[in-house]
Amino acid sequence: MNKRKDIKKLLLASAVLLTFGIGQQLEPLQPVHAARQVKKSRKAKKGKKAKVSINKKKLSLLQGKTARLYLKNSKKKTTWRSSNKKVATVSSKGKVKAVKAGTAKITAKNGKKFYACMVKVTAAKGTLTFASNDGSGRRQKKIFTLGKKVTLPKTGFYRKGYKFLNYTVATNGKGKKYRLGKAYTFKKSTTLWAQYRKLENVDVKTQSTSGLVKAEVKFIAHRGYSTKYPENTTLAFEKAGEEAGVWGIETDVDNTSDNKLVIMHDNTLARTTNISADDPNYRKNINYIPFDQVENYKIKGVLDGVDKDKVYEDLRVPTLRQYLEICKKYGKEAFLELKYINNMEALKEVVKEINEAGMQKQTTLISFNIGELEEVRNVIPGGKEIAMMGIYSRHLTDNDYIFLSHLKAGADCYYNKTTLDDILAARKYGVDYGIWTVCKNDNAVADMIKNGADKVTLNDAGLIESMSAIVNN
């Protein structure tokens, strides 16, 4: 019986094995804590929640400028607040506006958490200080807008026995050179120190002023015939050549942003053209406007009681070439001031156009910046034959005359600052002497002319006849 029972158990076991498959390996049971670890690893694969943060913790702004603050990875509503609204304000969307110089803390509330950004506002205006650097303590200050170009004065500090060269930030002259009459950008208040070159004690031949024969006076029309026709236009130049009886025609040359040379006294188009006040170029320096835009504006009259605000449909801002051709046509001296020429390439182009027009012996270049005249005379090809005069609004010294004599240049001086001693000193050193800009015919001007002021720039070319009568009296 027992044997039969054993056989039955064996057959039952075989049937079970055949039903579920022989040799299948069952997975071992896992403990409970291992199953929890699997769930955690699956959650980890989904990634951690991103941390909320502010895009900037520090911010520097110029007065009037704006910037945008925001919270990264935030889905909750954010509330913004400024600790000092007099320095910086912030909108509900995080737009920060710099109001005045100082610091303010901008805070963003996100849920129960706070995020902060420190804002520093810098004044939009700065001070440019010009220092004489000769021990005299002389200084001049100019207020300017930070980050915008500022044009340096055309004259530097006078120092007896020395020639002014340029300005530098360092007192010893090292570093970037800042030239007179040129435009530069400063990001903060800056002091510029004058740099000089000592004049050599060269023996300059002088001559006695007694017995000198007075040359015939040469009258020059200021900006063309500008008291009857719109100044610095082809019309004013033509009429000066036809009607005024002058020796020369004075004007001003500037360069556009693409170095095209145009005739313009002001550094903007606002006063003498029909440009509107909302035009982007209205307050822009002409050096930063391309020529194809400049030539689109029409000339506007500026003469009170004659053509004030009249728009001349056929007149545009003239080019240097047009001016030179008119002077050549009427046989007049081109009395050309280098007004706002702001780079060497443009200065070279001026000399090139004078030579190409065949006017190198019929042009006088004038400038407040004597360094420009030096470059024309000694550096730029084609500049040696061109006459030139330095422009002054002060009394000249012996050193000035020595320098002008070596440069083979004359002096063109403001007539209200001119004395007979100035003119006699110029004659002593053999330096041509001119006066500008004469607005009336009085005996003082006549005396200047009689004693050696041989070039007279007239604001009104119509004064020639009456002034000649006084001189010859």
TAFENNOR-V36849 format. One line per field, one symbol per residue. burial: # if it has 24 or more other ideal C-beta (glycine too) atoms within 12 Angstrom, else .. Layout:
burial=???
This chain:
burial=.....................................................#.#..#.###.#.#.###..#...#.###.#..####...#.######.######.#....#########..#.######..........#.#...##########..########........#######.#...#######..#.................#########################..#############..#################.....#...#####.#.###.#######...#....#..##############.#.############..##########.#.##.################..#.##..#######...####################..##..#################..#...##.#################..##.##..
